[in-house]
Amino acid sequence: MTDGPVIPDFGKASSCVAENRLFCPDWVRDNWGSVLQPAVVQHVKLTVIAVAVGFVIAFAAALLAHRHGRFERPFSVFSALVYTIPGIALFQLLVPFTGLSILTVEVALVGYTLLIIFRNVLEGLRSAPPEVLEAARGMGLTRRQTLLRVELPLALPAIVAGLRVATVSTIALATIAAFVVPEGLGRPIFAALRDYFKTEIIAAGVLAILLAIAADVLLVLAQRALTPWASARRLA
Amino acid sequence: MNTFSGALEFIVDRRELLLDKTLEHLVLSGAALAVALLIAVPVGVFLGHLHRGSFLAINLANVGRALPSLAVIALGLGFLGFGFTNVLVALVILAVPPILTNAYVAVDGVEAEAVEAARGMGMTPWQILRRVELPLALPLLFAGIRTSAVYVVASATLAAIAGGGGLGEILFNQASYRVEGLVGAALVVSALAFAADLALGGVQRALTPRGMRGRVSALEADVTRAGTA
């Protein structure tokens, strides 16, 4: 820290930072607490909120579509349309309505999760074999009991698989959101891109990648824990 | 609705700019997809033929899907600097996993009886690959290429931040092109992704052996499960 020049409004920079070498561990060490760690926490928050809200909406819609087939198409078409809007465009287009706020980011992120979760939940609910449904009816289970005790447990792997894809893609999209609303890991990425400061680009980029992979692994583990019968079958 | 008609006006008035940027976008996406195909198809098909490396093939897809495209492009910028090459490398990294995994799953999943029968007929391993495994694997292999193509066209909008050109230059520059330009360019990007999916879907149908048509969607459902298992 003490061997380099002094940059105005910034303080002392190491010669590594001043020369903008590929990667300066000292910068990461000095700015972990003030820049990187808060960005990671913020990113996790953005993602968790978006996936949770998206899940509630898409899950309800899938239940409805499962019960009444005619609701499938409208929701499917709507969510697919949202899904095709390029991320950078949607974040900017929402600003006139929701302002330069977290709300803008969340509305867009929630919108992108809908299609994936809806499709997976619905496909999962429909994956119950006819024999099983027949058996449930034979045992005298009501429609609601069949859903809660037969169809939903059988749909669980597909539901968690959908949550996985939704979570990792939300983590990715949330980095792009920072172009419009400086929040999360995209904030240091865009800031560093503006100044072409390599260390910060690499540090924040790697953190975003690690976060996505960590979320993916966590959800696989959750999937295994929630569906022990699936791994038993895999072993058989 | 004013914005929307403004966007359509933008598309008409600035068609030369849009055409320019669309071409850049297509060249970039096409190049990335071509390189990814050259890498991923042989490796995936070969591993599937040998029934080896399932861990690599399946997990590569999961990690690949998890990679945030902006982070990958930003990293490319850090290491390779501004320009076409950096973005191309980043897009290839994003495009390879779905193709490789689908190629692997497709060839690996060809019914053992069919392969056995081919062997019984005296086919060499090369003939088995070319005349039995590949035709049967094509629909699923193409499903992977479609996924990749749509993903690459969408991600290529981020190329603009790294000096890679394309329609992203309009999307990232609302100050110059206003909201009408933003919506106009977004429409073009969506249309491109949609068109790429449709075109590849057509190729997929044409390449699918006649006896297998209609089974394609069931197969596609299979790979999602295999990929997420």
Interface residues (C-beta under 8 A of the other chain):
Chain A: L22 T84 I85 P86 G87 I88 A89 L90 Q92 L93 P96 E123 A158 A161 R164 V165 V168 S169 I171 A172 T175 I176 F179 L185 G186 I189 F190 A192 L193 Y196 K198 I201 I202 A204 G205 V206 A208 I209 A212 I213 A215 D216 V220 R234
Chain B: N62 V63 R65 A66 L67 P68 S69 L70 A71 V72 A74 L75 L77 G78 F79 A154 T157 L158 I161 G168 L171 F172 Q174 V179 L182 V183 A185 A186 V189 S190 A193 F194 A221 T224 R225 T228 A229
